[in-house]
Amino acid sequence: MTHLTRRSFVRTAALLAAPALIRPAFAADTVKLGCLFSSSGTMANLEGRLNHVVRMAADEINGRGGVNGRQIEVLTSDPASDWPLYAQIGRQMLQQEKVAALFGCWTSVSRKSVLPVVEQNDGLLFYPLHFEGDENSKNVVYVNSPPASSVLPAVDYLMGQDGVGAKRFFMIGSDYVWPRTINKQLKGYWKSKGIPESAWREEYVPFGFSNFQTLVNQVRSFASQPGGPPIVVLTVVGSSIPDFLREFANQGISATDVPILGLDMVEADLEGLDTAKLVGHLNCWAYLQAAKGERNKKFLADWAAYVKAKNVPFSADTVIDPMVSAYDSVHLWALAAAKAGSFAVPEVRKAFAGLSFDDPSGYTLTMTGENNYVSRGVFIGSVNEKRGFDVLWQSPDAPKPVPFSPYG
C-alpha cells in the first residue's frame, strides 16, 4: 500500500502546478485508488480508520479476482487535517499517480477543497460522510445522507411525543460550512413549523476547540429559561466532540435534563469516556455498530480479523458509520467499473444507474441516473453505558436522497 505524505507532495509539487484534464493510465495488472484521509491533526482519530477500511475492501475484491482482470492498489495519504493539502494531494494522485478514483474527506471544507480538483481533472471522489447537501457535482459520489434523510428525522423525533417534545434549540458547531449550513437549514425548518427565532441560540468554535466550560454554562442558563424543553444540536467535529461530552458530564447535566443530538458523534468519540454519565444522548447516521443482522455480524468479525492481521492501530471492537460508508464506496466503484468494463471515469459514471449493494447496515444501497447520491437507511442512536449506541429508531426503508434543502 503506497503512502503519500506532505514531504512526498512537496517533492512533486513543481510538476503539478497547472491542472490539466488527464485520462487515467494503468499498469497492465493493477488499478490504483487514492485515499484522502488524515492520520494526524484534529481529525486523525476518526479519518485514520478509513484508510484501513478502504484497504480491507480492496483486499476483499482482489481476493475474488479484482476488477476487469486487474488487482486494486490502494494509495493512502496524510493531509494532516490541513484543508488545502487535501486538494494538493488529490491533484497529485490524479495527475501523477493516475488513480481511477479518490476516496476521501471528512469535513465539508476538505471536500470543497478537493471539488475543483476532481472537476478540472474529470476525476471521481467518493465522499463517505453525511453532510449539508446543496451540492450536486458529476465528479462526486455522495455516499452518505443529506439532511432531509438524516438530520430532519432526528430533529423531528426529538420534537415529537416519542422524544422530549423539544421546543428550544441551542446549536453549537465548529466554525465552517457544514455546521453553519445545517443550522441555517434547521432554522428555516423551525420557522416553517411556526417556531419563533427566540427559541434558538447559535454558537461556533474553532477547529480543535477543547475548553467548553463557558459554553456548557450558557447551555445550563438557556435550559433554565421558560419556553419549553431544550435540546443541544451539536455540530462540532473531531476531538472537540469528546471534549464537549466530557464537560457536559462534568457539570452534571444529563440527557434527561438537556439531550444532545450529536450530528457528527460516532462510537469512536466515546472511547475513553465514562458513558454512564452520557446515557440517552443521541446521534443519527446511516449505520450504527449495533445494527442487527448477519451482514453486520460478518463485517464486525472481518474488521476485527483485519485489525489483528495487519496490526491496524485502531480498535478492533469499534466500527463507525464513515468506515462502513468508505467500505461501501469501494464496492460501489468496483461494481460500476465491472459493469462498464472500463476504469475511465465517463464510463464508470454512466454505470452508476441501477447499482445496488447490500451493506452491513442491513439496508440495500441503490443509485439512479438522476444524480450521484446514494439511497440508504437511517438510524437514530442513543448512548449506552458500554461506550456505544443503542438503536432507538431506524427508517423502514432507504429514503430517496433530496440533494437540495427547501429550508436553506
C-alpha positions as CSV (number, residue, x, y, z in Angstrom):
1,M,0.0,0.0,0.0
2,T,1.6,3.2,-1.2
3,H,1.5,6.2,1.3
4,L,1.8,9.8,0.3
5,T,3.0,12.4,2.9
6,R,3.5,16.1,3.0
7,R,7.2,15.5,2.2
8,S,6.4,13.4,-0.9
9,F,3.9,16.0,-2.0
10,V,6.5,18.8,-1.8
11,R,8.9,16.9,-3.9
12,T,6.4,16.6,-6.7
13,A,4.5,19.9,-6.3
14,A,6.5,21.7,-9.0
15,L,5.4,19.1,-11.6
16,L,1.7,19.7,-10.8
17,A,1.4,23.5,-10.9
18,A,-1.0,23.6,-13.8
19,P,-4.1,21.4,-13.6
20,A,-5.0,19.6,-16.8
21,L,-7.5,17.0,-18.0
22,I,-5.6,13.8,-17.8
23,R,-7.2,10.4,-18.6
24,P,-6.2,7.5,-16.2
25,A,-3.4,5.3,-17.5
26,F,-3.0,1.9,-15.8
27,A,-0.3,-0.7,-15.4
28,A,-1.2,-4.0,-17.1
29,D,-2.1,-5.8,-13.9
30,T,-3.2,-3.1,-11.4
31,V,-5.6,-0.2,-11.0
32,K,-4.9,2.5,-8.4
33,L,-7.3,4.0,-5.9
34,G,-6.4,7.0,-3.8
35,C,-7.3,7.8,-0.2
36,L,-7.5,11.4,1.2
37,F,-7.9,10.7,5.0
38,S,-5.8,12.3,7.7
39,S,-3.7,10.3,10.2
40,S,-2.5,13.4,12.0
41,G,-4.2,16.6,13.3
42,T,-7.6,17.1,14.9
43,M,-9.3,14.6,12.6
44,A,-6.8,11.8,12.9
45,N,-8.7,9.6,15.4
46,L,-11.6,9.4,13.0
47,E,-10.3,9.7,9.5
48,G,-7.3,7.5,10.1
49,R,-9.5,4.4,10.4
50,L,-10.9,5.0,6.9
51,N,-7.5,4.4,5.2
52,H,-7.5,0.9,6.6
53,V,-11.1,0.0,5.8
54,V,-10.6,1.1,2.1
55,R,-7.7,-1.3,2.0
56,M,-9.8,-4.0,3.6
57,A,-12.5,-3.6,0.9
58,A,-9.9,-3.7,-1.8
59,D,-8.4,-6.9,-0.4
60,E,-11.8,-8.5,-0.5
61,I,-12.3,-7.6,-4.1
62,N,-8.7,-8.7,-5.0
63,G,-9.4,-12.0,-3.3
64,R,-12.3,-12.5,-5.7
65,G,-10.1,-11.8,-8.8
66,G,-10.0,-8.0,-8.8
67,V,-11.9,-5.8,-11.3
68,N,-11.8,-6.2,-15.0
69,G,-8.9,-8.6,-14.6
70,R,-6.8,-6.2,-12.5
71,Q,-5.8,-6.1,-8.9
72,I,-6.6,-2.9,-6.9
73,E,-3.6,-1.0,-5.5
74,V,-4.6,1.5,-2.7
75,L,-2.6,4.7,-2.2
76,T,-3.0,6.3,1.2
77,S,-2.0,9.8,2.3
78,D,-1.9,12.1,5.3
79,P,-3.4,15.6,4.5
80,A,-2.8,16.3,8.2
81,S,-6.2,17.8,8.8
82,D,-5.0,20.7,6.7
83,W,-7.8,21.5,4.3
84,P,-5.8,22.9,1.3
85,L,-3.5,19.8,1.5
86,Y,-6.4,17.5,0.6
87,A,-6.7,19.3,-2.7
88,Q,-2.9,19.3,-3.3
89,I,-2.5,15.6,-2.6
90,G,-5.7,14.8,-4.6
91,R,-4.3,16.6,-7.6
92,Q,-1.0,14.6,-7.3
93,M,-2.9,11.4,-7.1
94,L,-5.0,12.2,-10.2
95,Q,-2.3,13.7,-12.3
96,Q,0.9,11.8,-11.3
97,E,-0.3,8.6,-9.8
98,K,-3.2,8.2,-12.3
99,V,-5.7,6.9,-9.7
100,A,-9.0,5.7,-11.1
101,A,-10.9,7.2,-8.2
102,L,-10.4,9.1,-4.9
103,F,-12.0,8.1,-1.6
104,G,-11.8,10.8,1.0
105,C,-12.5,13.8,3.1
106,W,-14.5,14.0,6.4
107,T,-15.3,17.7,6.8
108,S,-17.2,19.6,4.1
109,V,-14.4,22.2,3.9
110,S,-11.9,19.5,2.9
111,R,-14.4,18.1,0.3
112,K,-15.0,21.6,-1.1
113,S,-11.2,22.0,-1.3
114,V,-11.0,18.8,-3.4
115,L,-14.1,19.6,-5.5
116,P,-12.5,21.9,-8.1
117,V,-9.6,19.4,-8.5
118,V,-11.8,16.5,-9.4
119,E,-13.9,18.7,-11.7
120,Q,-10.9,20.1,-13.5
121,N,-9.4,16.6,-14.0
122,D,-12.7,14.8,-14.5
123,G,-11.9,12.6,-11.6
124,L,-14.2,10.8,-9.1
125,L,-14.3,11.5,-5.4
126,F,-16.3,9.1,-3.3
127,Y,-17.4,11.1,-0.2
128,P,-18.4,8.9,2.8
129,L,-19.9,11.4,5.2
130,H,-23.4,12.7,5.7
131,F,-23.3,16.4,5.0
132,E,-25.2,19.6,4.4
133,G,-26.3,18.8,0.8
134,D,-26.9,21.7,-1.5
135,E,-24.3,20.3,-3.9
136,N,-24.6,18.0,-6.9
137,S,-21.3,17.5,-8.9
138,K,-21.0,14.8,-11.5
139,N,-17.5,14.3,-10.1
140,V,-18.5,13.4,-6.6
141,V,-20.4,10.3,-5.3
142,Y,-22.3,11.3,-2.2
143,V,-22.3,8.0,-0.4
144,N,-23.9,9.2,2.8
145,S,-27.1,11.1,3.6
146,P,-28.1,14.7,3.0
147,P,-30.1,16.5,5.8
148,A,-33.6,15.5,4.6
149,S,-32.7,11.9,5.1
150,S,-30.8,12.1,8.4
151,V,-30.9,15.3,10.4
152,L,-34.6,16.2,9.9
153,P,-35.9,12.8,11.0
154,A,-33.7,13.0,14.2
155,V,-34.9,16.5,15.0
156,D,-38.5,15.5,14.3
157,Y,-38.0,12.6,16.7
158,L,-36.8,14.9,19.5
159,M,-39.6,17.4,18.8
160,G,-42.3,14.7,18.9
161,Q,-44.0,12.6,21.5
162,D,-41.5,9.8,21.3
163,G,-38.7,12.2,22.0
164,V,-38.8,15.1,24.6
165,G,-41.2,17.5,22.8
166,A,-38.3,19.8,22.2
167,K,-39.4,23.5,21.8
168,R,-36.0,25.2,22.1
169,F,-32.6,24.6,20.5
170,F,-29.0,25.5,21.4
171,M,-26.8,25.0,18.3
172,I,-23.1,24.6,19.0
173,G,-20.8,23.9,16.0
174,S,-17.3,24.1,14.6
175,D,-16.9,27.2,12.6
176,Y,-17.1,26.1,9.0
177,V,-19.5,25.4,6.2
178,W,-21.2,22.1,7.4
179,P,-22.4,23.4,10.8
180,R,-23.4,26.8,9.5
181,T,-25.3,25.4,6.6
182,I,-27.0,22.7,8.7
183,N,-28.0,25.2,11.2
184,K,-29.3,27.6,8.5
185,Q,-31.5,24.8,7.2
186,L,-32.7,23.9,10.7
187,K,-33.7,27.5,11.4
188,G,-35.6,27.6,8.1
189,Y,-37.3,24.3,9.1
190,W,-38.2,25.5,12.5
191,K,-39.6,28.7,11.0
192,S,-41.8,26.6,8.7
193,K,-43.2,24.9,11.9
194,G,-44.0,28.3,13.4
195,I,-41.2,28.2,16.0
196,P,-40.0,31.8,16.8
197,E,-36.4,32.9,16.5
198,S,-36.3,33.5,20.2
199,A,-36.4,29.7,20.6
200,W,-32.9,29.1,19.4
201,R,-29.3,30.2,20.1
202,E,-26.3,29.6,17.9
203,E,-22.6,29.5,18.8
204,Y,-19.4,28.5,16.9
205,V,-15.9,27.5,18.0
206,P,-12.6,26.9,16.1
207,F,-11.5,23.5,14.9
208,G,-9.8,21.6,17.7
209,F,-11.5,23.7,20.4
210,S,-11.4,21.9,23.8
211,N,-12.4,24.3,26.6
212,F,-16.2,24.1,26.7
213,Q,-16.8,25.2,30.3
214,T,-18.2,28.6,29.4
215,L,-20.4,27.3,26.6
216,V,-21.9,24.5,28.8
217,N,-22.6,27.1,31.4
218,Q,-24.5,29.0,28.8
219,V,-26.4,25.9,27.9
220,R,-27.4,25.5,31.6
221,S,-28.6,29.1,31.6
222,F,-30.5,28.6,28.4
223,A,-32.2,25.5,29.7
224,S,-33.4,27.3,32.9
225,Q,-35.4,29.8,30.8
226,P,-39.1,29.3,30.0
227,G,-40.5,28.3,26.7
228,G,-40.4,24.5,26.7
229,P,-37.9,21.6,26.7
230,P,-34.5,22.5,25.3
231,I,-32.0,20.3,23.3
232,V,-28.4,20.9,22.1
233,V,-27.8,20.4,18.4
234,L,-24.1,19.6,18.4
235,T,-22.1,20.0,15.1
236,V,-18.6,20.3,16.5
237,V,-16.2,17.8,14.8
238,G,-13.1,15.8,15.6
239,S,-11.5,16.0,19.0
240,S,-14.0,18.7,20.1
241,I,-16.8,16.1,20.4
242,P,-15.4,14.1,23.3
243,D,-14.2,17.3,24.9
244,F,-17.7,18.7,24.8
245,L,-19.3,15.5,26.1
246,R,-16.7,15.3,29.0
247,E,-17.5,18.9,30.1
248,F,-21.3,18.3,29.8
249,A,-20.9,15.3,32.1
250,N,-18.6,17.1,34.5
251,Q,-21.2,19.8,35.0
252,G,-23.7,17.1,35.9
253,I,-26.1,17.8,33.0
254,S,-27.8,14.5,31.9
255,A,-29.8,13.6,28.8
256,T,-33.0,13.8,30.9
257,D,-32.1,17.5,31.6
258,V,-30.9,18.6,28.2
259,P,-30.5,15.9,25.5
260,I,-27.6,16.4,23.0
261,L,-28.2,15.5,19.3
262,G,-24.6,15.0,18.1
263,L,-24.8,15.1,14.3
264,D,-21.1,14.1,13.9
265,M,-20.9,11.9,17.0
266,V,-19.8,8.3,16.4
267,E,-18.8,5.3,18.5
268,A,-15.1,6.3,18.3
269,D,-15.9,9.6,20.1
270,L,-17.0,7.6,23.2
271,E,-13.7,5.7,23.6
272,G,-12.2,6.6,26.9
273,L,-15.3,8.4,28.3
274,D,-17.4,7.3,31.2
275,T,-20.6,7.0,29.2
276,A,-22.7,6.1,32.3
277,K,-23.0,9.9,32.6
278,L,-23.9,10.3,29.0
279,V,-26.6,7.7,28.6
280,G,-29.5,8.9,26.4
281,H,-27.7,11.5,24.3
282,L,-28.4,10.9,20.6
283,N,-26.8,10.7,17.2
284,C,-28.1,10.0,13.6
285,W,-26.3,8.1,10.9
286,A,-26.8,5.6,8.1
287,Y,-25.0,2.9,10.2
288,L,-24.7,2.1,13.8
289,Q,-22.4,-0.6,15.2
290,A,-25.5,-2.0,17.0
291,A,-27.3,-2.7,13.7
292,K,-28.9,-6.1,13.7
293,G,-28.4,-8.8,11.0
294,E,-25.9,-11.3,9.7
295,R,-24.2,-8.8,7.3
296,N,-23.2,-6.6,10.2
297,K,-22.0,-9.5,12.3
298,K,-19.8,-10.6,9.4
299,F,-18.4,-7.0,8.8
300,L,-17.6,-6.6,12.5
301,A,-15.8,-10.0,12.5
302,D,-14.0,-9.2,9.3
303,W,-12.8,-5.8,10.7
304,A,-11.6,-7.4,13.9
305,A,-9.7,-10.0,12.0
306,Y,-8.2,-7.4,9.7
307,V,-7.0,-5.3,12.6
308,K,-5.2,-8.2,14.1
309,A,-3.7,-9.5,10.9
310,K,-2.5,-6.1,9.7
311,N,-1.6,-4.5,13.1
312,V,-4.0,-1.7,12.5
313,P,-3.5,1.0,15.2
314,F,-7.2,1.3,15.9
315,S,-9.7,-0.7,18.0
316,A,-10.8,-4.0,16.6
317,D,-14.0,-3.5,18.6
318,T,-15.1,-0.1,17.3
319,V,-16.8,0.5,13.9
320,I,-18.2,3.8,12.8
321,D,-20.6,4.9,10.0
322,P,-17.9,6.6,7.8
323,M,-15.8,3.4,7.9
324,V,-18.8,1.4,6.6
325,S,-19.5,4.2,4.0
326,A,-15.9,4.1,2.8
327,Y,-16.1,0.3,2.5
328,D,-19.4,0.7,0.6
329,S,-17.7,3.2,-1.7
330,V,-15.0,0.9,-2.8
331,H,-17.6,-1.8,-3.6
332,L,-19.8,0.6,-5.5
333,W,-16.9,1.8,-7.5
334,A,-15.9,-1.8,-8.3
335,L,-19.4,-2.7,-9.3
336,A,-19.6,0.3,-11.6
337,A,-16.2,-0.4,-13.2
338,A,-17.1,-4.0,-13.8
339,K,-20.5,-3.1,-15.2
340,A,-18.8,-0.5,-17.5
341,G,-15.9,-2.9,-18.4
342,S,-13.7,0.1,-18.0
343,F,-11.9,2.3,-15.5
344,A,-12.5,5.5,-17.5
345,V,-14.4,8.0,-15.4
346,P,-17.1,8.8,-18.0
347,E,-17.9,5.1,-18.5
348,V,-17.9,4.3,-14.8
349,R,-20.2,7.3,-14.2
350,K,-22.6,6.0,-16.8
351,A,-22.7,2.7,-15.0
352,F,-24.0,4.1,-11.7
353,A,-27.6,4.0,-12.7
354,G,-29.2,0.9,-11.3
355,L,-26.3,-0.1,-9.0
356,S,-27.2,-1.8,-5.7
357,F,-25.1,-3.1,-2.8
358,D,-26.1,-4.9,0.4
359,D,-24.2,-3.1,3.0
360,P,-23.5,-4.0,6.7
361,S,-26.3,-1.8,8.0
362,G,-28.9,-4.3,6.7
363,Y,-30.2,-1.9,4.0
364,T,-29.6,-2.2,0.3
365,L,-27.8,0.8,-1.1
366,T,-29.0,2.0,-4.6
367,M,-28.1,4.6,-7.2
368,T,-30.1,6.1,-10.0
369,G,-29.2,8.0,-13.1
370,E,-30.7,11.2,-11.6
371,N,-27.6,12.2,-9.6
372,N,-24.6,10.7,-7.8
373,Y,-26.4,10.4,-4.4
374,V,-26.8,7.0,-2.8
375,S,-30.1,5.9,-1.2
376,R,-29.5,4.3,2.2
377,G,-31.3,3.7,5.5
378,V,-31.1,6.0,8.6
379,F,-30.6,5.2,12.3
380,I,-31.1,7.3,15.4
381,G,-28.8,6.0,18.2
382,S,-28.8,6.5,22.0
383,V,-25.6,6.5,24.0
384,N,-25.4,3.4,26.3
385,E,-23.2,2.6,29.3
386,K,-20.8,0.5,27.1
387,R,-19.4,3.3,25.0
388,G,-21.7,2.6,22.2
389,F,-25.2,3.5,20.8
390,D,-28.4,1.5,21.1
391,V,-30.7,1.7,18.1
392,L,-33.5,4.0,19.1
393,W,-35.2,4.3,15.7
394,Q,-34.5,3.3,12.1
395,S,-36.1,4.1,8.8
396,P,-38.4,1.4,7.4
397,D,-36.6,1.6,4.1
398,A,-33.8,3.6,2.3
399,P,-35.3,7.0,1.5
400,K,-34.6,8.7,-1.7
401,P,-32.0,11.5,-1.2
402,V,-33.0,15.1,-1.5
403,P,-29.8,16.9,-2.6
404,F,-31.1,20.5,-2.1
405,S,-32.8,21.7,1.1
406,P,-36.0,23.7,0.7
407,Y,-35.2,25.3,4.0
408,G,-31.8,26.9,3.3
